[in-house]
Amino acid sequence: MDRLTSATMLLKNPVFVEVMQKLWTHVESQQLNCNPIDIKKCQALIITKQQLSLIERNIHSIIDNEKAKIQLEREKEERKLDPRIEWGQR
C-alpha cells in the first residue's frame, strides 16, 4: 500500500477519527478547567494541542506531497508523449 492510500485511509478510518476527536475534546476540556496558576499544567496542555495539530498536519502533508509527486509524474509522461508541450504552457 502506498503512502497516499495509507494516509488517506487513516484520515477516513472511523476509529482514528473518533480517537482524535476524543483527544481534542479531552484536552480542550482540561484546558478550560485548568487553574491558571498551575502554569506547568497549562503549558503541558498547550504542548499537547500543538502535538495533536502536528499529527494532523503531517498526515495532510503526506497526502499533499504524494499527490504532487503523482501530478509531476503525469506531467513528465505527457511531456515525453508530446515534445511540443512546454513546461508552463498549456
KOLDREN-949251 format. One record per atom (N, C-alpha, C): residue in three letters; x negated, y, z. Coordinates in steps of 0.2 Angstrom, whole numbers, plus 5000, padded with zeros to 4 digits. Layout:
// KOLDREN-949251
ALAXYZ;...
***
This chain:
// KOLDREN-949251
MET499649945000;MET500050005000;MET499650065000;ASP499750114996;ASP499350174995;ASP499550225001;ARG499050275001;ARG499150325007;ARG499850365006;LEU499950385000;LEU500550424999;LEU501150385001;THR501250314999;THR501850275001;THR501850265008;SER501250255011;SER501250245019;SER501450305023;ALA501150365021;ALA501350425024;ALA502050445023;THR502350435017;THR503050445016;THR503450405020;MET503350335020;MET503750285024;MET503750305031;LEU503150325033;LEU503050345041;LEU503550405042;LEU503550455038;LEU504050505040;LEU504750485039;LYS504950435035;LYS505550415034;LYS505750355039;ASN505250335043;ASN505450275047;ASN505850305053;PRO506450275054;PRO506850295059;PRO506550295066;VAL506150245068;VAL505850235074;VAL505350295075;PHE504950305070;PHE504450365071;PHE504850425072;VAL505350435068;VAL505650505068;VAL505950505076;GLU506250455078;GLU506550455085;GLU506050465090;VAL505450435090;VAL504950445094;VAL504750515094;MET504550545088;MET504350615088;MET504850665091;GLN505550655089;GLN506050695092;GLN506050695100;LYS505950635102;LYS505950625110;LYS505350655113;LEU504850645110;LEU504250685112;LEU504250755112;TRP504550785107;TRP504650855106;TRP505150875112;THR505650845112;THR506150865117;THR505950855124;HIS505550805126;HIS505250795132;HIS504750855134;VAL504350865129;VAL503850925130;VAL504150985131;GLU504651005127;GLU504951065127;GLU505351075134;SER505651025136;SER506051025142;SER505551035148;GLN504950995148;GLN504451005153;GLN504151075153;GLN504151105147;GLN503851175147;GLN504351225150;LEU505051215148;LEU505551255151;LEU505551255159;ASN505451195161;ASN505451185169;ASN504851195172;CYS504351215168;CYS503651225171;CYS503551285175;ASN503351275181;ASN503151335186;ASN502651375182;PRO502751435181;PRO502251475178;PRO501551485182;ILE501651475188;ILE501051475192;ILE500551415191;ASP500851355189;ASP500451295188;ASP500151305181;ILE499651345180;ILE499351355174;ILE499051295170;LYS498751245174;LYS498551185171;LYS499051145167;LYS499651145171;LYS500151105168;LYS500451145162;CYS500551205162;CYS500751245156;CYS500251245150;GLN499651245152;GLN499151235146;GLN499151165143;ALA499251115148;ALA499251045145;ALA499851045141;LEU500451075142;LEU501051065138;LEU500951105131;ILE500651155132;ILE500451195125;ILE500051155121;ILE499551125124;ILE499051075120;ILE499451015117;THR499850995121;THR500250935119;THR500650955113;LYS501051015113;LYS501351035107;LYS500951045101;GLN500351075102;GLN499851085097;GLN499651015094;GLN499550965098;GLN499350895095;GLN499950865091;LEU500550875094;LEU501150845090;LEU501250885083;SER501150945083;SER501150985077;SER500550955072;LEU500050945075;LEU499450925071;LEU499550855068;ILE499850815072;ILE500050745069;ILE500550755063;GLU501050795064;GLU501550805058;GLU501150845052;ARG500750895054;ARG500450925048;ARG499950885044;ASN499650835048;ASN499150795045;ASN499550745040;ILE500050715042;ILE500450675038;ILE500750705032;HIS500950765033;HIS501150805027;HIS500550825022;SER500050835025;SER499450855021;SER499150795017;ILE499250735020;ILE499050675016;ILE499550665010;ILE500150675011;ILE500650675006;ILE500550725001;ASP500450785003;ASP500250834998;ASP499650824994;ASN499050804997;ASN498450784994;ASN498550724989;GLU498850674991;GLU498950614987;GLU499350634980;LYS499850674981;LYS500250704976;LYS499850744971;ALA499450784974;ALA498950824970;ALA498550784966;LYS498250734969;LYS497750684965;LYS498150654959;ILE498750624961;ILE499150594955;ILE499250644950;GLN499450704951;GLN499550754946;GLN498950774942;LEU498350774946;LEU497750784942;LEU497550734937;GLU497750674940;GLU497550614935;GLU498050614929;ARG498650634930;ARG499150634925;ARG498850684920;GLU498650744922;GLU498450794918;GLU497750774914;LYS497350744917;LYS496750714914;LYS496950664908;GLU497450624910;GLU497650574905;GLU497950614899;GLU498350664900;GLU498650704895;GLU498150734891;ARG497650754894;ARG497050794890;ARG496750744886;LYS496650684888;LYS496250634884;LYS496750614878;LEU497350604879;LEU497850584874;LEU497850644869;ASP497850704871;ASP497950764866;ASP497350814867;PRO496850804863;PRO496250854865;PRO496450924863;ARG497050944860;ARG497251014859;ARG497451044865;ILE497651004870;ILE497851034877;ILE497251064880;GLU497351134881;GLU496851164885;GLU497051174892;TRP496551174897;TRP496751174904;TRP497051244905;GLY497651254908;GLY497951314910;GLY498451334904;GLN498451304898;GLN498851324893;GLN499351274891;ARG500051284892;ARG500551244891;ARG501151274888;
***
